[in-house]
Amino acid sequence: MSRKIYKPEGFSLGGTEGLYTVSALEKAMAKGQIIEARATVCDEAMSLYVDLGCMRGIIKKEDVAFNPDGSPVKDIAAITRVGKTVCFKVCGFEKRMGETVAVLSRKEAQRDCLENFLMLLSPGEIIDARVTHLEPFGAFVDVGCGIISLLSIDCISVSRISHPRDRFYSGMFIKTAVKAVDRSLMRISVTHKELLGTWRENAGKFCAGQTVSGIVRSIEPYGIFIELTPNLAGLAEYSENVRIGDRATVYIKNIIPEKMKIKLVLIDACRCDRELYPPEYFICSDSIESWKYSPEECPKYIGTEFR
């Protein structure tokens, strides 16, 4: 029997479609189905109100989130959901000042996701995630039903970045690989760089003699590291008036697999806004057992063993 898949909140956009009748909500309640819609208001009691089309739904503060350690739900957990898509289970219906409202629980949806999906995963399995917010040390991502995992900055890509915003933006959907599962704390950690290809796969897009563009990622006394792809950077000689984040035009002088190096000649660099595009993934399967970034010719080993 195949395992049920749980998606990040907002993965199914337009979640209120098909929920415009009471009978549809009653069926969802009977099946224990997880559905989603947009939270519109947070009241003084920190309860969330959700637009279901045919009626309003209410998620009481204690049902806004599932905390495995049993700690109470913080006010910020409810406030930050306003205007955003939330997932939930329908628990019942009640009258409030003459109005029928659906009683909902995001907590039960998250408990279901943890127990029947996330805690059953193994390292190396690939799952969908949604970036929720960015910090200098990493990106926080929703790995299912609003459950958050930290994607640390060193796990985002091989090419070094100064901040996760160089790769992601809030609300962006990405793929991640499960790094570890802590069943005692009911948490998972994830990684991303292993899905972006090996050195050879990335270097295979280029050849010596080409002139291409890249992004300046690091400036050292001995040279400038210029990113050609998220998992590939080359080195050009030091030059003044170049800044981190500049778009650079470079000539590929040489590609050396045994040293895992690409020698570049910097032609020009300028400051410009860079539009973020969806990452290119090199993994087509649902899981990855191991990943060796370094090519066979190179004595230095860079890789990840998941199992």
N, C-alpha and C positions, 0 to 999 in steps of 0.2 A: 504493500500500500504506500503510495507516494506521500511525502510529508507536505503538510499545508504550508504555503508560503505567505508570510506577512510582509507588507510593504511599509515604507516610511509614510508618515502623514503627508497628504497632498499629492501622493503618487498617482492616485485616481482623481484627477481634476474634474470639477463638476460633480462632486460627490452628492449633491442634493437631488440630482436627477433621479426620478423614479421613487422619491420619498414624499410625493405630494399627497398621498392618501394614507389614512389611518391604517387601512388593511395592510399596506406595505410595511409599515412600522411594526405592526403586530406580528407579521410573518418573520421579520428580522429578529424580534424578541423571542419568538418560539424556537428559532433555529440557533439562537446565540450568535447571530451574525455580527461581525464587526463592520460598521459603516462609518462614513465621515461626512462632515459638513462644516460650515464656517461659524466660528464663535463670533458673536456680534457685540455682546455686552458682558462686563463683569460688575456685579452689584456690590453693595457695601459689605455683604456677608461673604464675599469672594466666591460666589457661585457664578458659573459661566452660563450664559444663555446662547443657544444655538439655533440658527435658522434652518428648520426642516421643511419649509415650503408650506405644508398643510397646517403646521402648528409650530410653536416654539418648544425647544427642548431645554432642560436644565441639568447642568452637571454641578452638584454640590461640591463645596471645597474639598471635602474628604475623598471625593471620587475623581478629582482632577488628575491625580497621578498615583502610580503604584510605587511605594518605597519599600524595597525588600527588607530593609532593616526595621520596618514598622514605625519610623519617625513620621511626625505629622507633616502634612502638606504645607509648604510655605506659601504666603500670599503671592509672591512673585511668580510662582508656577501657574497661577490662574491669570494674573494680570497680563503676562507676556503672551497668552494664547489669543487675546482679543484681536479680531481681524484676520485670524489664521485658521487654516483647516485643522480640525481635530477629529480623531477617531473615537469611537465609543460603542458600547452595547446598549440596547434599549432594555431597561429594567422594569418599566411599568408606566402607568399614566395616573395623573392626579389633577384635582381641581384646585386652581389658585385664583381667588377673586373672580369666580365665574368663568375662568378660562381653563381649558384642558391643556395641560403641558405633558410632554413626554419626559420621564425621569431617565437620565442617561448616566453611564459610568465609563469614563476614560480609564479609570483604574482597572476595571475588569478586563478591558480590551488589552491593556498592557500586561496584566498578569497572564492572560491567555497567550500573548505573543512570547513572553519570557519562557513559560513552562512548556509550550508546545512547538516552539520554533528555535529561539535563540539558544536555550540551554541544551538543545539537541544537536547543535552545530559542532563541527570538528574543525581544527585549524586547517586552513587552506581552502575552505569553502568560500565561494564568491557570492556576495549578497549586494542588493541595492542599498544605497544610503542617500541621505539628503543633508546637505550642509546647513546647519542651523545658525551658527555664528563662528567668528574667527578671532583668535587670540595670537599674540606673537609666538607662542609655543606650540600651536597646533589648531586644528579645525575640529569643532564639535559637530558630530553627525548623528542624525536620526537613523537608526538601523532597523526600525520597525515599530510602528504604532507610537511614535514619539519617544521611544527609549533612546537615550543618548549615549554615545561612545566617543572617546577622544581619539582622533587621528593625529598623532604627534607629527611635528614638522619634519623630523628626520625620516618619517615613513611615507611622506607625500610623493617625493620623487628623488631620483639619484642626483640630478642637477640641483645644487644648493640654492635655496631661496631665502630672502631676508624676512619674509612674512607669508603666511598661507594665502593672503589676498593676491599674491603673484600667480596663484593657480586657480583659486576658487572664489566664488561669491556666495553670499547667503542665499539660500533657496536652491542652489545648484544640485542636480541629481548626479551622482557618481556611482561607480562600482568600487567595492572594497573586498579585500580578502580577510577572513577571520585569522587573527594572529594568535589569540588565546581565549579560552573560555574558563572563567572562574565561577564554578557552580556554587561554591559556598557563599559568595557575595552576589551571585546572579548578575555578573557583568561579563561583557566581552570586550576585547580590544581588537582593533582592525588596522590594516595597512593598505597601501595604495600603489607604491612604486613598483611592486612585482608584476603589476598588470600592464605596465607601460613599455614592456619590451626589454630585451637584453642589449648589451653594447653592440653586438653584431647586427641585431635586427634594426636598431636605430641608425648605426653607421652605414648600413646597406642602402639607406636612402640617398647617400651622398657619394661623391667621388672626387678625387684630386683634380684640380683645374676648374672646379665650379666656383661661381660667385653666388653667395646666398646671404640671407639675413638671419640675425639672431638677436638675443637679448643679453646685455651685459649683466652678469650676475655677481661677479666678484672682481675687485681690483687689488692686485698685490704688487709689491715692489718689482717682482720678477715677471709680471705679465698680467693679462686681463683674461678672465674666464668668460667665455661667451656661449650661452646656451643655444644649441641648434634645435633640440627637441627636449621635452621634460626629462628624459633619461639620457641625455647626451650633451656634453659641453666640450669645447675646444679651447686652446690657449693661444692668444696673440701676444706680441710684444707690448710692453708697457707704452702707453701714450697719454699725454696730458689732455685735459679738457674732455675727458670721458667720465661719465657718471653711471653708477649702478642704476639699472632700469632703462638705460638708453637702448634704442634700436640700432643695431650695428650691421653694416654691410661688410662682409668678410670674404676673402679669397681662400679657398681650401688648398693649402700648400702640400699637405701630406696626411695620409691616414695610416696609422701604425698599430695593427691589432695586437702584436706581441707586447706592446707597451700600453695598450689601451689609450692611445693618445691621438688627437687630431690637431695638427698644427695649422694655425690660421694667420692670415695677414689682414689687419684691420684697414679697411679702405675709408670708411666714414662711420660716424655715429651721431645720432641726434635724439633729442628728447621728444617723445610722442606718447600719446595715450594708447595703451594696448588693449584691444578687445579680447576678452577671455572666450575661448572656444571649448566645446566639450572635449575631454581627453580622448586620445586614440588608444584603444585597448588592444593588446596583442593576444589575449587569452579568450578563446571561444567556448571553452568548457565551463562547467559549473564549479570546478575546483582545481586546485593546483597543489601538487605534492612537494615540489621543490622548484627553485628558481636560481639559475646560475647566470649572473649578469656578465661576468668576465668571459672573454672568448677563450677557446682551448689553447691558443698560442701564448696566452699571457700566464706567467707563473703566479701572479697574484690572484687570489680567489675572493670574489665578492658574490654573495648569494644568500639565499634563505632556505632553510629546511623547515617545512611545515609539519611533516609527520615522520 
